[in-house]
Amino acid sequence: MNPARLRDRRLISIFDRHAHVGPGRRVLEAGCGDSPWLPFLARDRRCVVTGLEIDADAARLAEANLAGARVRGEILVRDAFDVGTNEDLLGRFDLVYSMGVVEHLANPVDGLHALARYLRPGGRVLTTVPNLKGWNGMIQYLGSVDELEMHEIYDVPRLAWIHDCAGFEMLACGYVGFFDGHLSSSSGAKGGVRRRLHRFVCDATGGAAEIWARATAGRLAPETSMLSPYLFYVGAV
């Protein structure tokens, strides 16, 4: 996570404007892996941070990120969507967020129901998922169809709908960030030619978008269904 990068600055603005992060706020990341956001929230926003990660190796990366930022936080090797193993965490948090997790859930409504259980009254949920209906989705199709099919594809109405079904009151929902050509993967591509073509397209389009964003100081870098790399939702219980 780099605040100098336009994409990350716009994600930070979602945390600040809608998630109300700040000193002493208790924050939980579901599926934290090697996420850079827990260290940022602990160091720059002085939140009290906790992460849940089912994979032990990924959890160690999360701990290393906190240590590298010289901040404290609690990382637990647990399934965030199994509330039965997390009864000690229920009703403790002002914010529960996930980034690039919900699109992998077979039943996202049940998963969001589980996350709601960790919130205090009035607490908020923040969800981001990749925007695979826009340009990033086309690049991912070029890189690897298998990787693309590992994701459930969302647009704004559908992302809002699953949260509504889970009982959240919507506060904000939309697209966030300007195009970034380096968010797709060719790891499942069959053949070196396809991987090389994917890399060329990523470098060419990503580099052009970065130059444009810098030249216009972000003022002409719109957040749209075609160009934005992410969708986000913020809701309250």
C-alpha positions, -999 to +999 in steps of 0.1 A: +000+000+000+015+033-011-003+066-004+016+081-033-003+059-057-037+072-068-054+039-065-044+036-028-052+072-020-087+067-032-091+035-012-078+055+019-105+081+012-132+053+014-118+043+049-118+080+060-151+092+046-173+062+051-157+038+076-149+064+102-115+050+111-096+069+138-078+067+172-090+038+193-115+024+168-115-014+168-110-028+133-111-064+120-098-075+086-114-108+074-089-127+053-060-104+061-032-125+044-003-102+037-026-072+036-008-038+040-040-022+054-038-034+090-003-017+094-016+014+078-047+016+100-027+010+131+002+034+123-015+062+104-051+061+118-041+047+153-068+020+152-067-011+173-063-038+147-071-075+145-068-098+115-083-132+108-066-155+083-072-192+077-038-199+061-010-201+087+017-190+062-003-160+051-010-151+088+028-150+094+031-125+066+004-104+082+024-105+115+056-096+097+039-066+081+028-053+115+063-059+129+078-041+099+056-011+105+065-012+143+029-014+153+009-038+174-020-059+163-035-093+168-034-119+140-054-151+145-052-182+124-089-188+120-117-189+095-134-155+096-166-169+083-169-196+111-184-176+140-185-207+161-147-206+165-147-169+170-171-164+198-146-143+217-147-117+189-184-113+185-197-077+190-163-063+195-155-042+165-164-008+150-154-018+115-151-052+098-136-051+063-125-075+036-106-068+004-107-093-024-124-120-004-162-120-009-159-128-046-145-162-037-174-172-014-199-198-026-226-182-004-217-145+001-249-136+020-241-162+047-205-149+048-216-113+052-241-125+079-211-139+097-191-107+095-220-087+109-218-107+141-184-092+149-198-056+148-209-035+177-243-018+174-238+009+148-207-007+134-198-007+098-187-032+071-165-023+042-161-047+013-140-044-018-141-068-048-122-066-081-141-050-110-139-078-136-166-064-159-144-036-170-109-034-186-093-054-158-116-083-166-107-082-202-070-083-193-076-111-169-094-131-196-063-126-218-040-137-190-059-168-178-095-178-181-090-202-152-080-174-129-110-153-140-134-181-133-121-184-098-139-151-091-176-143-088-181-113-110-199-083-094-213-050-105-226-023-082-263-034-080-253-070-073-227-060-046-253-039-029-279-066-032-259-093-014-253-068+015-289-059+016-298-096+019-274-099+048-292-071+066-269-041+061-281-006+055-261+009+026-241+040+033-221+041+001-214+018-029-196+023-062-164+021-082-131+031-067-097+038-082-084+045-117-072+019-141-042-002-131-028-027-156-009-048-131-038-063-111-044-094-132-025-127-133-013-151-161-003-178-137-028-202-152-021-193-188-013-222-212+017-213-233+044-187-231+031-166-260-001-158-241+019-149-209+042-126-229+012-110-246-005-105-213+026-089-198+030-066-227-007-054-225-004-050-187+028-029-190+016-008-220-019+000-206-008+003-170+021+026-179-001+048-200-027+051-173-001+060-147+014+087-169-020+101-176-030+101-139+002+119-129+000+144-158-035+154-148-028+152-110-057+126-108-083+152-118-090+135-151-088+099-138-125+090-134-139+061-114-161+042-138-174+007-145-149+004-174-118+018-158-119+013-120-101-017-107-124-022-077-160-020-065-167-010-028-196-012-004-200+004+030-229-004+052-241-003+088-258-028+110 
